[in-house]
Amino acid sequence: MYIYNVTVNVAEDAHQNWLQWMQETHIHDVLATGKFTNARMCRVLVSEETGGFTYAIQYTTKDKGTLQQYYQEDAERLRMDVNRLYGEKVVAFRTELEIISDHQY
């Protein structure tokens, strides 16, 4: 299993609108690609020097090949939505994580 992690810093003046859009539209659009089994949105609790609010959105996928398909077929279109709506008010960087083990109590 892999996690596609998107860490996002959002300017204060766009925060509430962006947060609502993420929860009501964007995350659902990413899941609708059929390439991810679930999504988790977390707020980063460390304050940023640049201000704003920081979140990590984690999408789980079954394998690296499916993630590559997402990059080839869907990522650009979905990133363009963010850029069109929020421009420089949202700064994101992406990482890929491989799940080595998963423990629950």
C-alpha positions as CSV (number, residue, x, y, z in Angstrom):
1,M,0.0,0.0,0.0
2,Y,1.1,3.6,-0.7
3,I,0.1,7.0,0.5
4,Y,0.1,10.0,-1.8
5,N,0.6,12.8,0.7
6,V,-0.2,16.4,-0.2
7,T,1.0,19.0,2.3
8,V,-0.7,22.4,1.7
9,N,-0.2,25.8,3.2
10,V,-3.3,28.0,2.7
11,A,-3.3,31.8,3.2
12,E,-5.6,33.0,6.0
13,D,-7.9,35.0,3.7
14,A,-8.7,31.9,1.6
15,H,-8.7,29.3,4.4
16,Q,-12.4,28.9,5.2
17,N,-13.4,28.8,1.5
18,W,-10.6,26.3,0.6
19,L,-11.3,24.1,3.6
20,Q,-15.0,23.8,2.6
21,W,-14.1,23.2,-1.1
22,M,-11.6,20.5,-0.1
23,Q,-14.1,18.6,2.1
24,E,-17.1,19.0,-0.2
25,T,-15.5,18.8,-3.7
26,H,-11.8,18.2,-4.2
27,I,-11.3,15.1,-2.0
28,H,-14.4,13.5,-3.5
29,D,-13.1,14.3,-7.1
30,V,-9.7,12.6,-6.3
31,L,-11.5,9.6,-4.8
32,A,-13.8,9.5,-7.9
33,T,-10.8,8.7,-10.1
34,G,-11.0,5.2,-8.6
35,K,-7.3,5.1,-7.9
36,F,-7.5,5.6,-4.1
37,T,-9.3,3.6,-1.5
38,N,-9.6,6.3,1.1
39,A,-8.5,9.8,2.1
40,R,-7.6,11.4,5.4
41,M,-7.2,15.2,6.0
42,C,-5.1,16.4,8.9
43,R,-4.3,19.8,10.2
44,V,-0.6,20.4,10.9
45,L,-0.4,21.9,14.3
46,V,3.1,23.5,13.9
47,S,2.9,27.3,13.2
48,E,4.4,28.3,9.9
49,E,6.7,31.4,9.7
50,T,4.9,32.4,6.6
51,G,1.5,32.3,8.3
52,G,-1.6,30.6,7.0
53,F,-2.8,27.2,7.8
54,T,-1.1,23.9,6.9
55,Y,-2.8,20.6,6.2
56,A,-1.7,17.1,5.1
57,I,-4.1,15.2,2.9
58,Q,-3.3,11.5,2.6
59,Y,-4.8,9.3,-0.2
60,T,-4.2,5.6,0.1
61,T,-3.7,3.5,-3.0
62,K,-3.0,-0.2,-3.5
63,D,0.3,0.0,-5.4
64,K,2.9,2.3,-7.2
65,G,1.4,1.5,-10.6
66,T,-2.0,2.8,-9.6
67,L,-0.3,6.0,-8.3
68,Q,1.5,6.4,-11.6
69,Q,-1.8,6.0,-13.5
70,Y,-3.2,8.8,-11.3
71,Y,-0.2,11.0,-12.3
72,Q,-0.7,10.3,-16.0
73,E,-4.5,10.4,-16.2
74,D,-5.8,12.7,-13.4
75,A,-3.3,14.8,-11.5
76,E,-2.8,17.7,-13.9
77,R,-6.5,18.3,-14.3
78,L,-7.1,18.2,-10.5
79,R,-4.2,20.5,-9.8
80,M,-5.4,22.9,-12.4
81,D,-8.7,23.2,-10.4
82,V,-6.8,24.2,-7.3
83,N,-4.7,26.7,-9.2
84,R,-7.7,28.2,-11.0
85,L,-9.6,28.7,-7.8
86,Y,-6.8,29.7,-5.4
87,G,-3.7,30.6,-7.3
88,E,-0.8,31.6,-5.0
89,K,-3.0,31.5,-1.9
90,V,-2.4,27.7,-1.8
91,V,1.1,26.2,-1.9
92,A,1.5,22.5,-2.0
93,F,4.2,19.9,-2.1
94,R,3.7,16.2,-2.6
95,T,5.4,13.1,-1.2
96,E,4.9,9.3,-1.7
97,L,4.9,7.0,1.3
98,E,5.1,3.3,1.3
99,I,3.3,1.6,4.1
100,I,5.6,-0.9,5.8
101,S,3.3,-1.9,8.6
102,D,0.0,-0.8,10.0
103,H,-0.8,-1.3,13.7
104,Q,-4.2,-0.8,15.5
105,Y,-5.2,-1.3,19.1
